[in-house]
């Protein structure tokens, strides 16, 4: 009888590489879908759904601030209500890709849930259970705030995966979340919000190993796609400034939120807001000084190819994309100076 040859064990490194490649392919498909599918929906159909409630802060809260602009900023980051913010300041936030700070989302949820990260070391079961109940409660019972609810849902999936020790990969959990929210969740309320949220989440889950500079680059890639879809321009300085300002906001947001409970007695939030808005003003001036670029489809294709590590082709496409945006008359003058006709 022939002896059965023992099966060679699978190399875990090869498995992780294959998983990473699959994740990248999935994200590329998703990014193309974001570019090609225009998430338009009828305004009449949208009226049947409840909008986020207008949360009114106590009158004492407004009185605790010396400047109205600081109060409106404080109210915006807590409730998502942007009315009252100075139009010029909102424009600066838009140019720096920071308007998401004014909308309760996963950034705000993760910032508030930092306490569970600290409790999980000593009380893992209790902290996981409380966090799971809160996340599911937010997703099913909170009116509006769709971005906030989506992150609560995917966070609950990760908690369940950890509690039940099912060992599903990040990609598997993300796909399950995507299907659940698309068919049974918040997609029907706001398709555009769904696309924007899942764009950032898809890029985050494509990271094989967390590195801060990789996160910065991926956020910039997401900003490129959004700029192509809406404004058509982006400020290169935001590749550093936007993630930096977002990281600072993540640290101070729990402090601002906590101050709400005793702000009429002691308002330290206005000091943080004054310093933070000052940083925004300085960052905007710096971004303006360094200029902006027009984002076209060739640049986006180059970015996608770059993610597949074919850098020569990627840089060629990005270069062509940048030249395509250059004014023809100016380009002709520039080339004529070096002896090339156009």
Secondary structure, DSSP 8 states (H G I E B T S, - for coil): -----------HHHHHHHHHHHHHHHHHHHHHHHHH------HHHHTTS---------HHHHHT-SSHHHHHHHHHHHH---TTS-HHHHHHHHHTT-GGGGS--HHHHHHHTHHHHHHTTT-HHHHHHHHHHHHHHHHHH--S-HHHHHHHHHHHHHHHHHHHT----HHHHHHHHHHHHHHHSSTTT-HHHHHHHHHHHHHHTT-SS--HHHHHHHHHHHHHHHHHHTTSEE-TTHHHHHHHHHHHHHHHHHHHHHHGGGTTT---HHHHHHHHHHHHHHHHHHHHHH--EE--HHHHHHHHHHHTT-HHHHHHHHHHHHHHHS-HHHHHHHHHHTT---
